[in-house]
Amino acid sequence: MYPVPTAIESERLVLRRFHSADLPSLIRFMTTPEATRYLAFGDEIKTAAGARQLFASTLASYDSEQPLFALAVEEKVSGVFAGCCGISPLGRGEAEIFCALLPQHWRRGLATEIAQALTAHLFAETDTRQIKAFIMPGHEASKRVAEKTGFRDTGLVVNQNFSEKVHQYVLARLSVN
């Protein structure tokens, strides 16, 4: 597991630990089908009750031996909740990143900014050598975000979190000799 920082800042965003006041925003996010359409959550989590359970387990995990690296995405200037993002360890030296935004925050380059901030954090603060993003077929916006961030599509793969094959995008740390 990776330690969860209090916050990671980018030009326009603060990627931060969830706070208790974020519960209504997370419920709104998780019950917005457009926002969660491509996420690897079962339908039971995409309800108000499921969002409450996810929220409680996320908050409780932050100071545990097994923290969930899940962060709220907040706009710096307005303080508005825009979505969520995070990192999951995959194995020795490998991690997965994810992000999802509420529809009113789409098409502004925020997802690319999030992906760049998460990859920079992983490469600077951990021994991660390879970062992956798993993207469902048809999710063209996420494919563009991955490509803008330097990831390359290595093809369709089976991933236990998805019901169908997904595109595996990979970004490897450049070795420094």
HELIX and SHEET records of a PDB file:
HELIX    1   1 SER A   20  ASP A   22  5                                   3    
HELIX    2   2 LEU A   23  MET A   30  1                                   8    
HELIX    3   3 PRO A   33  THR A   36  1                                   4    
HELIX    4   4 ALA A   48  SER A   61  1                                  14    
HELIX    5   5 PRO A  103  HIS A  105  5                                   3    
HELIX    6   6 LEU A  110  GLU A  125  1                                  16    
HELIX    7   7 GLU A  140  LYS A  148  1                                   9    
SHEET    1   A 8 ALA A   7  GLU A   9  0                                        
SHEET    2   A 8 LEU A  13  ARG A  17 -1                                        
SHEET    3   A 8 PHE A  69  GLU A  75 -1                                        
SHEET    4   A 8 PHE A  81  GLY A  91 -1                                        
SHEET    5   A 8 GLU A  94  LEU A 101 -1                                        
SHEET    6   A 8 GLN A 130  ILE A 135  1                                        
SHEET    7   A 8 VAL A 166  ALA A 172 -1                                        
SHEET    8   A 8 ARG A 152  VAL A 157 -1                                        
END                                                                             
